Every structure is written in C-alpha cells, then in structure tokens.
Amino acid sequence: MNFEPEIFYHRIAQTSPFPFGITIERAEGVYLYGHDGRRYMDMISGISVSNIGHRHPAVVKAIKDQVDKHLHVMVYGEYIQSSPNQLAAKLTSLLPSHLNCCYFVNSGTEANEGALKLAKRYTGRSEIVSFKKSYHGSTHGSLSVSGNEKKKNAFRPLLPDISFIDFNNADQLTHISEKTACVIVETIQGDAGVRIPRKDYMKALRHRCDETGALLILDEIQCGMGRTGKLFAFEHYDIAPDILTIAKAFGGGLPLGAFIASEEKMKTFTFDPMLGHITTFGGNPVCCASALATLEVIEEENLLKQVEEKGKLIESLLQHPKIKEIRRIGLLFAIDFDSEEIVNRIVEYAKQHGVICYWFLSHPNSFRIAPPLTISKEEIVEACRVMLGAIEAA
C-alpha cells in the first residue's frame, strides 16, 4: 500500500490549498479506518453518498456477483444486459408512472447535463430558469445553471439564455414563460445550506411550469435516496417532476447517476440527430448491480422509517448557545454559526477527535451533517458528544 503524502499532494490534482488530508485504508458501516489505525465516524456519508453505510454486505455481494459475469462490454444503449435492465425496472416501479424511462450516466453533473439537453430538445426552446445559491455540478452546462457566481466567473463564457430567481419566492415565478424550456431546481437546496421550500411554493412552481409548458427538472442528487425520510424528496410536496436527476447515494458507493423522464420525452434523443446523447460508461453493469442492491437494502431494512427519529435525536442532542440556527430535513443538516472561522475550528476539532463533519461550498458559516441512514442511536450519541465538544472548543 502507498499512503505517501507527496504523491497525493503533487501527483493527484488538488481542488483546494487545504484538502482534508486523512488517510483511508478501509471503511465499514459508519466508520473510516486510517492506515495508522485511527478510526473516524463518517457523519457526512462521503457527502451524501454512503446512505446505507460503507461496504454494506448486500452491495458487496452484488458487485462481486456481477464482476464474476462481466464488466463493461459496450457503450451505453447498444447491448441488452441484465444488470441495467433490473435496475431500470426497479427504479421506475418506485416512481410516478410518467417517470418510466431511465438514462444511466456516471455522475450527478452528467445527469443534469443530459436533463438540460433533453428539455431543450423536447420543447424546442432555449431559455432556462434556475435559482440563486443553487448547485448542480461543475461541468460547463451544470455550472451555467448553478447560482454561485464566485465559482463561475473564472470559466466564462458559459451557456446563454439562463436567468436566476430567488428560491421559495412565489412572486418571481412569473419569470417562467412560454419561452422557457425548463426550470431546474434542487428539491432541497443542499450546498446553499439545506434550504427547505414551502409546500405551497413547490405546488405553485409545478403549476407555473404546467401553465407555460416549461419542463420541471428536480435535482435530487444530494437529497434523494432516502436522505429526507422519503425515497425522493419531492414526495414531501405532492408534486412530481417532468425530469428527475439522481446520483451520489444512488450508486451505493460506485459512480452512477441517472436522469429519468417519460419514454415519449426520452425518445427525442433517438432521432434528429440519432445518438442525441451518448456515453461510454453510463449504465456500467457493476455500478447498476450496486445501485439495485442499494434500493433493495433501503426497502428491506425499512430505513426510511428510521430517518426522522434519528434526525430528531441528533437535533435534540446538538443544542448549544453558539448555534445560530439548525436547518434539517430527515438526516440532512446545516448548522449555522457566526463565522466561517468558527466552523473551520469545529470541523478540525471533530476530525482530530474521530468524527468527520464538513462545510458547504456556498454557505461557509454552516457545517453539514448527513450520516448514513444505518447509523445506530448509540453511534449518534457518541458523534454528538464529540461535535458538542468541538463547538465548545471553538
């Protein structure tokens, strides 16, 4: 094994001057283990990826079983393979009837890129409406519809015909018009610091899209797969999207995303031009096997029923006068403090004491908690003890 820091810092491209920098040799359940024997409780699930914990036995078995059959055999959409077939059948059985056709890709940003293309192709329109403080990914199209201007300016020009409105402000829905191809919105704004919309707002948004013929894309890359206590967060609001995008926890720890729409809409990618959207590795059979096992674990272990109780327990334990606000839905938390410096000290103290929490790109005054849905009450109590110590020390 090679845990040489010099290789990490100089032969692997860095995303910031201060990476987290702990070494990981293995992971199991809610725990990460360093090569030096240190154990860390993962209270962020690798940023909302390991929703059923690390290396769940059912997922490991599914991966091994598929590896024994075959790995990649052809680009997306050409060969009939059991693993993607089973996943598509299972996933669409859990969604509203009009979300009946899946396009599997490799990541969340790719899912959003495909969804934007599909909306423009299907409607014949070019205008896109997105939201301030949103985050949809780092590729050019996804970055274009993300609301963090500081992250975008160095990479302009980006996509044209995009406008931004305020999240949860019904008065601004009039910006959606007959020229709008789509509205893309996180059902729960994650990177903005867990911003939760009102139910009446989501219904008004759905109604305005119906009025104008604009397609509603709901980005559930972070808030989907049980994170909020529902398999998909839109279920809290009695609405459904025209296109749904998912990734992160969907792959069960392997890279997989998807955008899902009606078969009628998806067929527009098959002509004028043919191959209107293509990917080499999308729908990789090993990743699809992992995703299918993940959905089955959520269902068979009744994990959704446990989410709210565990979320309330964490919220009840994390009470401290330095906390300005806690925003929570299910097991997705943003905890606000006076400054970014305080948050950084909390995160560092917690890391040194064996608990991984983290910050938000676009809301640095908060730290995030999003533990595996499988976390036990005893593990919650221990993690909160450390985090309270971190808050006190900060």
RODO-2510 file (C-alpha; in nm, 4 decimals, decimal comma):
residues 394
     n   res          X          Y          Z
     1     m     0,0000     0,0000     0,0000
     2     n     0,1145     0,3523    -0,0750
     3     f    -0,0054     0,6337     0,1516
     4     e     0,2778     0,8695     0,0571
     5     p     0,1530     1,2306     0,1097
     6     e     0,3930     1,3684    -0,1528
     7     i     0,2207     1,1636    -0,4230
     8     f    -0,1229     1,2780    -0,3064
     9     y    -0,0282     1,6442    -0,2948
    10     h     0,1797     1,6600    -0,6124
    11     r     0,0737     1,3773    -0,8457
    12     i    -0,3029     1,3992    -0,7856
    13     a    -0,4707     1,7250    -0,8908
    14     q    -0,5812     1,9290    -0,5907
    15     t    -0,9162     2,1073    -0,5640
    16     s    -0,8122     2,3448    -0,2852
    17     p    -0,4983     2,4501    -0,0945
    18     f    -0,6246     2,2642     0,2143
    19     p    -0,7620     1,9152     0,1451
    20     f    -0,8915     1,7162     0,4411
    21     g    -0,5785     1,5028     0,4226
    22     i    -0,6599     1,1959     0,6319
    23     t    -0,5505     0,8569     0,5021
    24     i    -0,8102     0,5858     0,4470
    25     e    -0,7236     0,2178     0,4360
    26     r    -1,0707     0,0696     0,4691
    27     a    -1,4296     0,1559     0,5590
    28     e    -1,7151    -0,0338     0,7187
    29     g    -2,0628     0,0814     0,8238
    30     v    -2,0360     0,4364     0,9578
    31     y    -1,6591     0,4130     1,0135
    32     l    -1,3471     0,5016     0,8162
    33     y    -1,0131     0,3498     0,9193
    34     g    -0,6737     0,5045     0,8557
    35     h    -0,3567     0,3103     0,7810
    36     d    -0,2283     0,4306     1,1191
    37     g    -0,5145     0,2540     1,2993
    38     r    -0,7208     0,5684     1,3608
    39     r    -1,0973     0,5343     1,3344
    40     y    -1,3305     0,8093     1,2169
    41     m    -1,7077     0,8226     1,2303
    42     d    -1,8318     0,9410     0,8908
    43     m    -2,1102     1,1876     0,9719
    44     i    -2,1291     1,3152     0,6123
    45     s    -2,1509     0,9827     0,4232
    46     g    -1,8811     1,0934     0,1805
    47     i    -2,1069     1,3939     0,1016
    48     s    -2,4386     1,2069     0,0948
    49     v    -2,3087     0,9038    -0,0960
    50     s    -2,2882     0,6204     0,1570
    51     n    -2,6521     0,6387     0,2627
    52     i    -2,6618     0,2715     0,3621
    53     g    -2,3141     0,2812     0,5148
    54     h    -1,9799     0,1807     0,3731
    55     r    -1,9464    -0,1632     0,2156
    56     h    -2,2934    -0,2905     0,3002
    57     p    -2,2720    -0,6718     0,2666
    58     a    -2,5586    -0,6859     0,0150
    59     v    -2,3876    -0,4280    -0,2062
    60     v    -2,0500    -0,6012    -0,1848
    61     k    -2,2118    -0,9324    -0,2805
    62     a    -2,3959    -0,7776    -0,5758
    63     i    -2,0742    -0,6191    -0,7032
    64     k    -1,8788    -0,9447    -0,6718
    65     d    -2,1544    -1,1440    -0,8422
    66     q    -2,1574    -0,9037    -1,1379
    67     v    -1,7777    -0,8940    -1,1635
    68     d    -1,7850    -1,2716    -1,2000
    69     k    -2,0132    -1,2287    -1,5042
    70     h    -1,8726    -0,9322    -1,6960
    71     l    -1,7566    -0,5719    -1,6673
    72     h    -1,8005    -0,3160    -1,9453
    73     v    -1,8942    -0,4773    -2,2760
    74     m    -2,0267    -0,1927    -2,4930
    75     v    -2,1168     0,1749    -2,4911
    76     y    -2,4488     0,2768    -2,3400
    77     g    -2,7640     0,1788    -2,5246
    78     e    -2,6409    -0,0974    -2,7573
    79     y    -2,6403    -0,4318    -2,5717
    80     i    -2,9156    -0,5828    -2,3581
    81     q    -2,7677    -0,6508    -2,0143
    82     s    -2,9396    -0,7948    -1,7093
    83     s    -2,7972    -0,5548    -1,4505
    84     p    -2,9158    -0,2256    -1,6074
    85     n    -3,2460    -0,3919    -1,7034
    86     q    -3,3151    -0,4964    -1,3452
    87     l    -3,2199    -0,1546    -1,2112
    88     a    -3,4431     0,0305    -1,4580
    89     a    -3,7366    -0,1972    -1,3772
    90     k    -3,6902    -0,1488    -1,0022
    91     l    -3,6314     0,2259    -1,0151
    92     t    -3,9294     0,3051    -1,2374
    93     s    -4,1537     0,0866    -1,0171
    94     l    -4,0777     0,3250    -0,7294
    95     l    -4,1575     0,6437    -0,9239
    96     p    -4,4742     0,8084    -1,0614
    97     s    -4,5980     0,6349    -1,3758
    98     h    -4,4820     0,9104    -1,6124
    99     l    -4,1215     0,8741    -1,4935
   100     n    -4,0856     0,5447    -1,6748
   101     c    -3,7639     0,5733    -1,8767
   102     c    -3,4093     0,5922    -1,7346
   103     y    -3,0888     0,7195    -1,8867
   104     f    -2,7945     0,5989    -1,6787
   105     v    -2,4813     0,8136    -1,6645
   106     n    -2,1693     0,8346    -1,4458
   107     s    -2,2335     1,1245    -1,2096
   108     g    -2,4705     1,3928    -1,0919
   109     t    -2,3369     1,6671    -1,3138
   110     e    -2,3755     1,4365    -1,6160
   111     a    -2,7344     1,3648    -1,5137
   112     n    -2,8065     1,7374    -1,5102
   113     e    -2,6298     1,7917    -1,8431
   114     g    -2,8480     1,5231    -2,0003
   115     a    -3,1632     1,6631    -1,8424
   116     l    -3,0946     2,0127    -1,9751
   117     k    -3,0321     1,8798    -2,3242
   118     l    -3,3479     1,6719    -2,3108
   119     a    -3,5598     1,9704    -2,2055
   120     k    -3,4247     2,1874    -2,4873
   121     r    -3,4667     1,9103    -2,7439
   122     y    -3,8208     1,8211    -2,6366
   123     t    -3,9564     2,1762    -2,6065
   124     g    -3,7610     2,3359    -2,8908
   125     r    -3,6906     2,6254    -2,6553
   126     s    -3,3578     2,7595    -2,5291
   127     e    -3,4325     2,9598    -2,2141
   128     i    -3,3531     2,8021    -1,8763
   129     v    -3,4597     2,9276    -1,5340
   130     s    -3,2553     2,8319    -1,2304
   131     f    -3,2154     2,9581    -0,8751
   132     k    -2,9780     3,1780    -0,6836
   133     k    -2,7433     2,9868    -0,4493
   134     s    -2,8112     2,6608    -0,6350
   135     y    -2,5515     2,3946    -0,7100
   136     h    -2,5918     2,1473    -0,9966
   137     g    -2,2338     2,0405    -1,0763
   138     s    -1,9021     2,1562    -1,2189
   139     t    -1,9179     2,0779    -1,5914
   140     h    -1,9966     2,3698    -1,8200
   141     g    -2,3713     2,3228    -1,8517
   142     s    -2,4283     2,2333    -1,4879
   143     l    -2,2056     2,5190    -1,3766
   144     s    -2,4014     2,7543    -1,6032
   145     v    -2,7236     2,6818    -1,4109
   146     s    -2,5582     2,6936    -1,0675
   147     g    -2,6030     3,0079    -0,8639
   148     n    -2,2594     3,0571    -0,7066
   149     e    -2,1131     3,3460    -0,9075
   150     k    -1,7753     3,3246    -0,7324
   151     k    -1,7272     2,9711    -0,8652
   152     k    -1,8360     3,0636    -1,2194
   153     n    -1,6562     3,3844    -1,3124
   154     a    -1,3208     3,2267    -1,4000
   155     f    -1,4840     2,9947    -1,6553
   156     r    -1,6999     3,2270    -1,8599
   157     p    -1,8458     3,2359    -2,1191
   158     l    -2,0979     2,9770    -2,0048
   159     l    -2,4369     2,8829    -2,1506
   160     p    -2,6558     3,1736    -2,2652
   161     d    -3,0289     3,2277    -2,2008
   162     i    -3,0189     3,1460    -1,8300
   163     s    -3,1885     3,3530    -1,5630
   164     f    -3,1863     3,3128    -1,1863
   165     i    -3,4691     3,3699    -0,9410
   166     d    -3,4911     3,3502    -0,5621
   167     f    -3,5698     3,0131    -0,4087
   168     n    -3,9006     2,9970    -0,2214
   169     n    -4,0221     3,3318    -0,3616
   170     a    -4,3527     3,2739    -0,5397
   171     d    -4,3691     3,6312    -0,6730
   172     q    -4,0745     3,5604    -0,9051
   173     l    -4,2337     3,2571    -1,0714
   174     t    -4,3635     3,4950    -1,3388
   175     h    -4,0093     3,4859    -1,4819
   176     i    -4,1029     3,1401    -1,6128
   177     s    -4,2663     3,1973    -1,9530
   178     e    -4,3683     3,0347    -2,2805
   179     k    -4,0048     3,0810    -2,3887
   180     t    -3,8728     2,8706    -2,1011
   181     a    -3,7507     2,5232    -2,1905
   182     c    -3,7083     2,4150    -1,8308
   183     v    -3,6767     2,5125    -1,4712
   184     i    -3,4011     2,3277    -1,2855
   185     v    -3,4155     2,3260    -0,9067
   186     e    -3,2840     2,1227    -0,6179
   187     t    -3,5879     1,9955    -0,4300
   188     i    -3,3866     2,0798    -0,1183
   189     q    -3,1073     2,3303    -0,1831
   190     g    -2,8076     2,1437    -0,0442
   191     d    -2,4908     2,3452    -0,0961
   192     a    -2,6742     2,6666    -0,0060
   193     g    -2,7014     2,5270     0,3461
   194     v    -3,0078     2,2979     0,3418
   195     r    -3,2759     2,5410     0,2251
   196     i    -3,6168     2,3769     0,2527
   197     p    -3,9031     2,5118     0,0387
   198     r    -4,2612     2,5595     0,1483
   199     k    -4,5128     2,3092     0,0195
   200     d    -4,7319     2,5812    -0,1317
   201     y    -4,4269     2,7185    -0,3146
   202     m    -4,3445     2,3839    -0,4739
   203     k    -4,7047     2,3437    -0,5826
   204     a    -4,7031     2,6940    -0,7322
   205     l    -4,3794     2,6149    -0,9160
   206     r    -4,5292     2,2977    -1,0593
   207     h    -4,8426     2,4884    -1,1631
   208     r    -4,6426     2,7648    -1,3338
   209     c    -4,4439     2,5089    -1,5341
   210     d    -4,7689     2,3423    -1,6409
   211     e    -4,9129     2,6805    -1,7430
   212     t    -4,6186     2,7739    -1,9626
   213     g    -4,5162     2,4336    -2,0964
   214     a    -4,1765     2,4560    -1,9297
   215     l    -4,0377     2,1244    -1,8057
   216     l    -3,9649     2,0949    -1,4347
   217     i    -3,6299     1,9290    -1,3587
   218     l    -3,5887     1,8296    -0,9955
   219     d    -3,2269     1,7728    -0,8945
   220     e    -3,2273     1,5120    -0,6165
   221     i    -2,8616     1,4235    -0,6461
   222     q    -2,7993     1,5046    -0,2804
   223     c    -3,1450     1,4901    -0,1232
   224     g    -3,2693     1,1706    -0,2901
   225     m    -3,2292     0,8038    -0,1961
   226     g    -3,3902     0,8328     0,1458
   227     r    -3,1881     1,1248     0,2812
   228     t    -3,5010     1,3241     0,3781
   229     g    -3,7085     1,0312     0,5049
   230     k    -3,8744     0,9752     0,1676
   231     l    -3,7043     0,7843    -0,1118
   232     f    -3,7251     1,1077    -0,3137
   233     a    -3,7680     1,4479    -0,1520
   234     f    -4,0398     1,5592    -0,3974
   235     e    -4,2708     1,3095    -0,2262
   236     h    -4,2947     1,5558     0,0657
   237     y    -4,4614     1,8110    -0,1630
   238     d    -4,7303     1,6145    -0,3504
   239     i    -4,5778     1,7033    -0,6848
   240     a    -4,3629     1,5229    -0,9397
   241     p    -4,1045     1,6492    -1,1882
   242     d    -4,1014     1,6093    -1,5646
   243     i    -3,7362     1,5045    -1,5351
   244     l    -3,5699     1,3723    -1,2206
   245     t    -3,1919     1,3663    -1,1731
   246     i    -3,0193     1,1426    -0,9191
   247     a    -2,6647     1,0298    -0,8350
   248     k    -2,4452     1,0255    -0,5201
   249     a    -2,6119     0,7601    -0,2965
   250     f    -2,7817     0,6017    -0,5974
   251     g    -2,4703     0,4004    -0,6883
   252     g    -2,4192     0,2568    -0,3412
   253     g    -2,0592     0,3807    -0,3382
   254     l    -1,9868     0,3379    -0,7089
   255     p    -2,0110     0,6168    -0,9708
   256     l    -2,3618     0,6201    -1,1150
   257     g    -2,6201     0,8840    -1,1967
   258     a    -2,9435     0,8934    -1,3926
   259     f    -3,1981     1,1260    -1,5403
   260     i    -3,5483     0,9860    -1,5616
   261     a    -3,8389     1,1099    -1,7715
   262     s    -4,1223     0,9693    -1,9810
   263     e    -4,0439     0,7342    -2,2663
   264     e    -4,2077     0,9839    -2,5008
   265     k    -3,9642     1,2588    -2,3990
   266     m    -3,6606     1,0328    -2,3932
   267     k    -3,7269     0,9118    -2,7487
   268     t    -3,6389     1,2576    -2,8806
   269     f    -3,2738     1,1635    -2,8268
   270     t    -3,3040     0,8847    -3,0852
   271     f    -3,3579     1,0985    -3,3970
   272     d    -3,2687     1,4377    -3,5492
   273     p    -2,9941     1,3600    -3,4636
   274     m    -2,9589     0,9967    -3,3740
   275     l    -2,7377     0,9498    -3,0685
   276     g    -2,8574     1,2844    -2,9372
   277     h    -2,6977     1,1977    -2,6054
   278     i    -2,4306     0,9304    -2,5651
   279     t    -2,1953     0,7975    -2,3004
   280     t    -1,9372     0,5210    -2,2995
   281     f    -1,9588     0,4093    -1,9383
   282     g    -2,3126     0,5136    -1,8400
   283     g    -2,5098     0,2163    -1,7124
   284     n    -2,1938     0,0244    -1,6247
   285     p    -2,3187    -0,3209    -1,5185
   286     v    -2,1189    -0,3330    -1,1945
   287     c    -2,2450     0,0106    -1,0887
   288     c    -2,6022    -0,0866    -1,1775
   289     a    -2,5752    -0,4042    -0,9687
   290     s    -2,4567    -0,1947    -0,6750
   291     a    -2,7438     0,0537    -0,7209
   292     l    -3,0063    -0,2213    -0,7379
   293     a    -2,8746    -0,3748    -0,4157
   294     t    -2,8834    -0,0303    -0,2522
   295     l    -3,2505     0,0208    -0,3392
   296     e    -3,3301    -0,3253    -0,2077
   297     v    -3,1480    -0,2591     0,1203
   298     i    -3,3381     0,0671     0,1761
   299     e    -3,6623    -0,1212     0,1205
   300     e    -3,5881    -0,4462     0,3037
   301     e    -3,4321    -0,2846     0,6103
   302     n    -3,7110    -0,0232     0,6376
   303     l    -3,4519     0,2519     0,6521
   304     l    -3,6937     0,5288     0,5536
   305     k    -3,8983     0,4715     0,8688
   306     q    -3,5918     0,5349     1,0852
   307     v    -3,4757     0,8601     0,9284
   308     e    -3,6971     1,1111     1,1075
   309     e    -3,6480     0,9574     1,4508
   310     k    -3,2703     0,9630     1,4089
   311     g    -3,2790     1,3173     1,2728
   312     k    -3,4794     1,4376     1,5718
   313     l    -3,2373     1,2663     1,8093
   314     i    -2,9374     1,4445     1,6560
   315     e    -3,1215     1,7771     1,6665
   316     s    -3,2150     1,7283     2,0319
   317     l    -2,8577     1,6436     2,1288
   318     l    -2,6912     1,9283     1,9360
   319     q    -2,8113     2,2175     2,1464
   320     h    -2,5596     2,4890     2,2286
   321     p    -2,5807     2,8691     2,2702
   322     k    -2,3190     2,9224     1,9971
   323     i    -2,5526     2,7643     1,7384
   324     k    -2,7436     3,0326     1,5489
   325     e    -2,9789     2,8046     1,3579
   326     i    -3,0283     2,4391     1,2680
   327     r    -3,1960     2,3588     0,9377
   328     r    -3,2901     1,9948     0,8963
   329     i    -3,4956     1,7651     0,6842
   330     g    -3,4605     1,3974     0,7662
   331     l    -3,0881     1,3278     0,8131
   332     l    -2,9644     1,6316     0,6212
   333     f    -2,8466     1,9142     0,8475
   334     a    -2,6973     2,2620     0,8192
   335     i    -2,5859     2,4126     1,1499
   336     d    -2,5146     2,7868     1,1449
   337     f    -2,2532     2,9815     1,3410
   338     d    -2,1302     3,3403     1,3485
   339     s    -1,8378     3,2901     1,1133
   340     e    -1,6536     3,0635     0,8732
   341     e    -1,3583     3,0593     1,1136
   342     i    -1,5689     2,9045     1,3898
   343     v    -1,6971     2,6389     1,1512
   344     n    -1,3432     2,5561     1,0396
   345     r    -1,2327     2,5151     1,4015
   346     i    -1,5318     2,2890     1,4748
   347     v    -1,4624     2,0695     1,1720
   348     e    -1,0915     2,0432     1,2565
   349     y    -1,1525     1,9632     1,6252
   350     a    -1,4080     1,6975     1,5356
   351     k    -1,1666     1,5425     1,2846
   352     q    -0,8914     1,5270     1,5449
   353     h    -1,1345     1,3521     1,7790
   354     g    -1,2551     1,0944     1,5300
   355     v    -1,5716     1,2464     1,3804
   356     i    -1,5992     1,3709     1,0220
   357     c    -1,8301     1,6665     0,9638
   358     y    -1,7821     1,9233     0,6882
   359     w    -1,8754     2,2642     0,5496
   360     f    -2,0729     2,3877     0,2489
   361     l    -1,9107     2,5430    -0,0592
   362     s    -2,1664     2,8200    -0,0839
   363     h    -2,2527     2,8700     0,2817
   364     p    -1,9290     2,8517     0,4820
   365     n    -2,0909     2,9711     0,8069
   366     s    -2,2596     2,6318     0,8381
   367     f    -2,1297     2,2842     0,8854
   368     r    -2,3065     1,9847     0,7386
   369     i    -2,4172     1,6579     0,8905
   370     a    -2,5551     1,3786     0,6724
   371     p    -2,4720     1,0432     0,8344
   372     p    -2,5546     0,7032     0,6892
   373     l    -2,9206     0,6170     0,7371
   374     t    -2,7986     0,2989     0,9069
   375     i    -2,6309     0,4833     1,1956
   376     s    -2,7316     0,3468     1,5372
   377     k    -2,8637     0,5555     1,8254
   378     e    -2,5510     0,4729     2,0236
   379     e    -2,3329     0,5996     1,7397
   380     i    -2,5436     0,9161     1,7177
   381     v    -2,4932     0,9852     2,0888
   382     e    -2,1164     0,9380     2,0591
   383     a    -2,0869     1,1562     1,7474
   384     c    -2,2925     1,4343     1,9029
   385     r    -2,0786     1,4232     2,2186
   386     v    -1,7699     1,4902     2,0071
   387     m    -1,9385     1,7607     1,7977
   388     l    -2,0616     1,9408     2,1107
   389     g    -1,7058     1,9304     2,2399
   390     a    -1,5915     2,0796     1,9104
   391     i    -1,8489     2,3593     1,9347
   392     e    -1,7427     2,4347     2,2910
   393     a    -1,3738     2,4365     2,1972
   394     a    -1,4381     2,6677     1,9010
***
